[in-house]
Amino acid sequence: MEERRQDAAPIRVAVVDDHEMFRAGVIATLQPYFTIVGQAPDVEGSVAMIAATKPDVVLLDVHVPGGEGGGGAEILAKSLAYSPHSAFLALSVSDSPQDVGSVIRAGARGYVTKTITGEDLINSIRQVHEGYAVFSPKLAGFVLSAFQGVPVGGDGLGGAGAAGGHDEELDRLSAREQEVMRLIARGYTYKEVAAELFISIKTVETHVSSVLRKLQLSNRTELTRWAADRRIV
């Protein structure tokens, strides 16, 4: 099978992620199998890079800075006009229904989490390039609801509070604070959060303190209860 692949043109892949070390690690994993045509850490740079390189597959983080705050979904929406034949595969630490729903509705062909193995990621890229939809198994229910048109925040995707509406408390948190909050609420230690997000333990502590302050909570137990009440973990 590998011999037949050598006869075909290599799949051209672009990598979008705001964590430089993680991005470099992904590229190192993929380079023996694909042609890496570009990389970018933010919304504006990603859109420009995709427009210039027109990759076959874009490996897309959900939470990246810049633009109008829409992250990966915004990149996807703005890039399709420039590169309509690119397939987008979301690769994120987040497995929240809101994040899954937003990029699927924007047009992503797949969504996998950063716990994926290198081999599975390589296979996922090949599959989306061939036209298949690829999702981490635990996300299947979220994806089904998204395709059925259940609004994020309603019953189907287990969103934040009032059906179809914004949660003002959640909106106080930055994208990074929401990532940290979800992991802490799931029971991750500070060390595990730091490893998952490729940041220092001190930075995790700073984000947790900011989250607790903004939400007017006293400790991680209250934070877990707050997140569970909104079904966002």
Buried (B, 14 or more C-beta within 10 A) or exposed (E): EEEEEEEEEEBBBBBBBBBEEBBEBBBEBBEEBBEBBBBBBBBBBBBBBBEEBBBBBBBBBBBBBBBEEBBBBBBBBBBBEBBEEBBBBBBBBBBBBBBBBBBBBBBBBBBBBBEBEEEEBBBBBBBBBEEEBBBBEEBEBBBEBBEEEBBBBBEBBBBBBEEEEEBEBBEBBBBBBBBBBBBBBBEBEBEBBBEBBBBEBEBBBBBBEBBBEBBEBEEBEEBBEBBEEBBBB
